[in-house]
Each structure stands twice: as C-alpha cells, then as structure tokens.
Amino acid sequence: MTQSNAQFTIDLTPGEPLHAGTGRFDFTKSWTGDLIGTSAGTMLSAGDQPAGTAGYVALEVFTGRVNNLEGSFALQQFGTMDADGMVLHYEIVPGSGTEQLAGIRGTVDLDVVEGVHKVVLHHNL
C-alpha cells in the first residue's frame, strides 16, 4: 500500500432532511498535498449531536490528482459518536476510479486538529 498525505477544507450547506429526525448536508472540499483537487458530496445524519450522540453516512466524488495520477473516484464514510468516543470508517468505493486512477482501492485516516482536516490515504497505486 502507498501512503499519500493531504489536507482539505470543507464547505457544508444544509439541505432538506429526507426523513423526520434526520439531517442532510451537501458539501464541497478543496484538497491540497499529495491529493490536489476538489470533491463534492452529500451527508445524511441522525441522532442528538448537541448531546454528543449521533451518526452519519456520506458519499463524495473526488476529482483531481493523487501523487500526479489524474482522474476521479468516490469515497464513502460512516461515522458514529457517543460517550465512548468517535468511530469513523472512510474508504474508496471499489470500482469507482477513472482515468489514471482506475482500479484505485484503499482507506482514509482522518484527523481534525484545531479545525484542520488532515488525511492519510492508504491506496494501491
């Protein structure tokens, strides 16, 4: 596996909830570092975030370069938080890579430090 390091900034826009008790956000990200490009996606959430108990799922499509290879791929996220802490699963959707990123597979480690989203992408390219 190859490791690529990046950061992103995110812009969240609230959308109409799909069901009672849920939230929806559309978002865009700007990526820098070993991943250079943009992504756009949608996040669905539920729970009581102010109380510290919630969960979300998200899908996004990244378009740009990974270590100078160009193309796009989809990312999926699944996260929960409660009194025991936070759990995040963040990975590349198999079969979603295009152009020079065709066949890409992998996972993402995300760390947010003082509002900065730091990413380590572990991938097969």
C-alpha positions in Angstrom: 0.0 0.0 0.0 1.1 3.5 -0.8 0.5 6.3 1.7 -0.5 9.8 0.5 -0.9 12.8 2.8 -3.3 15.7 2.3 -5.5 18.3 3.9 -8.9 19.6 2.9 -11.2 22.5 3.7 -14.9 21.8 3.6 -17.9 24.0 2.9 -21.2 22.5 4.3 -24.6 23.6 3.1 -27.7 22.4 5.0 -30.3 20.7 2.8 -33.8 19.5 3.2 -34.0 16.4 5.5 -35.1 13.3 3.8 -37.0 11.9 6.9 -38.1 13.2 10.3 -35.3 13.1 12.8 -32.5 13.3 10.2 -30.3 16.0 8.7 -28.8 16.4 5.2 -25.8 18.5 4.2 -24.3 19.0 0.7 -20.6 19.7 0.8 -17.6 20.6 -1.3 -14.0 20.1 -0.4 -10.7 21.6 -1.7 -7.8 19.2 -1.3 -4.1 20.0 -1.1 -0.9 18.0 -0.6 -0.5 14.6 -2.3 -4.2 14.9 -3.3 -4.8 18.0 -5.3 -8.4 18.6 -6.5 -12.0 19.0 -5.4 -14.7 16.8 -4.2 -18.5 17.2 -3.7 -20.9 15.0 -1.9 -23.9 14.6 0.4 -24.0 13.7 4.1 -27.0 12.3 6.0 -27.1 12.3 9.8 -29.3 11.4 12.7 -29.1 11.4 16.5 -28.6 14.2 19.1 -25.4 15.9 18.1 -25.6 18.6 20.8 -25.7 15.8 23.4 -22.8 14.0 21.7 -24.6 11.0 20.3 -25.1 10.9 16.5 -24.2 9.1 13.4 -23.7 9.9 9.7 -23.1 8.5 6.3 -21.7 10.3 3.3 -20.7 9.8 -0.3 -18.5 12.1 -2.3 -16.6 12.2 -5.6 -13.0 13.4 -5.7 -11.7 14.8 -9.0 -8.0 15.7 -9.4 -4.6 14.2 -8.8 -3.2 11.6 -6.4 0.6 11.6 -6.5 0.5 13.1 -10.0 -2.0 10.5 -11.3 -5.2 12.1 -12.7 -8.8 11.0 -12.5 -11.7 10.7 -10.1 -13.0 8.2 -7.5 -15.8 8.0 -5.0 -15.3 8.0 -1.2 -17.8 6.6 1.4 -17.9 7.5 5.1 -19.7 6.0 8.0 -19.3 7.6 11.4 -20.7 7.5 15.0 -20.1 9.3 18.2 -21.2 8.7 21.7 -19.9 8.7 25.3 -17.3 6.0 24.3 -15.8 8.3 21.6 -15.9 8.5 17.8 -15.6 5.8 15.2 -15.0 6.6 11.5 -14.9 4.3 8.5 -13.7 6.2 5.4 -12.7 4.4 2.2 -12.6 4.4 -1.6 -15.6 2.9 -3.3 -14.3 -0.1 -5.2 -14.7 0.2 -9.0 -15.2 4.0 -8.9 -11.8 5.1 -10.2 -11.5 6.7 -13.6 -8.6 7.5 -16.0 -5.2 7.0 -14.3 -7.0 6.3 -11.0 -8.9 3.3 -12.4 -8.6 0.4 -10.1 -7.8 2.5 -7.0 -8.7 0.9 -3.7 -7.9 2.0 -0.2 -8.9 3.6 3.1 -8.6 7.0 4.6 -7.4 8.0 8.1 -8.8 11.4 9.1 -7.6 13.6 12.0 -9.1 17.0 12.7 -6.6 19.2 14.7 -7.7 22.7 15.6 -10.1 22.8 12.6 -7.6 21.4 10.1 -8.7 18.2 8.4 -5.5 16.1 7.9 -5.8 12.9 5.8 -3.7 9.9 5.2 -4.9 7.9 2.1 -3.7 4.3 2.1 -4.0 3.1 -1.5 -2.9 0.5 -4.1 -1.5 2.9 -6.8 
